[in-house]
Amino acid sequence: MLFRRHAPLAPDARAALANALQAPTFELVPLKGAIDRAAALPRGATVAITASPAKGMDATLDLAEALQAAGFRCVPHLSARMVRDRAHLSDLMARFDAIEVRRVFVVGGDAKEPGDYPDGLSLLRAMADAGHPFTELGIPCYPEGHAFIADRILLDALREKAPFASYMTTQMCFDPNAIGRWISARRSEGMTLPIHLGVPGVAEPGRLLAIASRIGVADTHRFLVKNTRFVARLLRSGGFYRPDGLLQALAPVIADEVAGIVDLHMYTFNAVAEFETWRRRYLERLGAVVAA
């Protein structure tokens, strides 16, 4: 069941969830109109910006520049397979530095023909060698695995990337038990990297498919395959998904200091106004004072 009833939250779990939802990271896709949609976000919000092979890194950079100028704190995705070579990497880092971006999220990416950096680890090593201008580097992690990469390879890569990173963000997952088990396993192994918990925002099928199609035909297929669980749950929800139940189930994990969750990363699917309406109402239900 998508919307199971949950027992009332313990006070510490309720407080931790409310605190995390006060100032999450909001993810946007660099499509036309994204800057206008961002106007619905809280002033000074932290905004992650994805990177798509169909749009190119310039689309990510352009949106980051516009959002930085509007007073937001941007976290652009830096896709390894979209960086041609060392000179291109140097140009990208210089442009990020010029617009005062201090945090980036390094991903392998989906480009079919990579340049000199076939994966996130190779790019992180090159950035360390070159001396990058960033104070924080994020990397992805996968509590439910990856559509195209084996679990063992994912974990080996995560362990190798961890020394270069400031935090790791969980990719979209709808099973709170799987998330809890994955976090517990990593902590028992001694991995201390802080976690940004990736949570899908509100969405409806039309919005999801519209975004996927506007990214590009090849990316649409990857998007849908990589998010099969989300699409299935969205359809079963009757046409509109809200993360209430998922967040309530995850609240005890968020409250657990050993888990090391320091942020919520909200996948908005560019439905910013709808997401903000939901977030504010949910905070009110938690008894929290909603920040302006």
Helices and strands as residue ranges (DSSP letters): H 11-22, E 25-28, H 34-37, G 38-40, E 46-49, H 57-69, E 73-79, G 80-82, H 86-98, E 103-107, H 120-130, E 136-141, H 151-161, G 162-164, E 167-170, H 176-188, E 195-200, H 205-215, H 217-226, H 228-236, H 244-255, G 257-259, E 261-267, H 272-285
